[in-house]
Amino acid sequence: MAALIGWYIWAFLIYVIGTKMLPEPQTKADHGELLRTLGFASAPGLLRVLGFLPAVSGIVLMGSSIWMLIAMVVAVRQALDYQSTLRAVGVCVVGWVIQIAVLIFVMVVGGGVASQTGPTP
């Protein structure tokens, strides 16, 4: 369930960054288009199922992550009608930084709340 929510939020974040903050003149996309293209770009992540095999877990994790990153850049470029791959990379990097910042904020706030509500020694 968390993966589906993360995919939806990632697509929305890329939509806002790509169409509102960093558009090219011909950029025209909707949230559904990004959901579809980023969904297909996430497909190599299914290879992570092989991560339970100790002999190949590192290779599978790294390989599928790199494959997904490249596929996401291509998906963003195509969905947002960009002429520049560099702009698509920029949108992905900005989205990733925002997502990490929000995650850190949630962990800090959540960690502070959890430590205050836990049992006291």
Phi, psi and omega in degrees: 000320180297323180296320179293319178295317178298320178297316180296315180294319179299315180297319179294318179298315178295322178300311182296313181295314186287329183258337183253321185265319185231047182281155167263166183304326183267004182294124177210114182206164174232170184298322180298321178297319178290325175300316181293309184293320179288332174296314177295323180293337179276351184304322178300342177297341177297336178295342180296346175301329179285359181296345179285347177275111186302327184292333185237003187300315180295316180296316181295315181297312181293314181298314181291325179294316179295317179300315180296319180299313179297316180296324179293319178297316178296318180298316179296317180299316182287316183294325182265006178057040179281146172272336186254125174292327179298323177294320178296319176298317179300317178298317179295319180294314179299316178299319180295317180297316179297316181297317178295318179298317179295318179299316178297317178300314180296321179293320180293312180293315179295321179295321179294321179291318182295321182288333180280333183265351182285173180293146179262142181286000000 
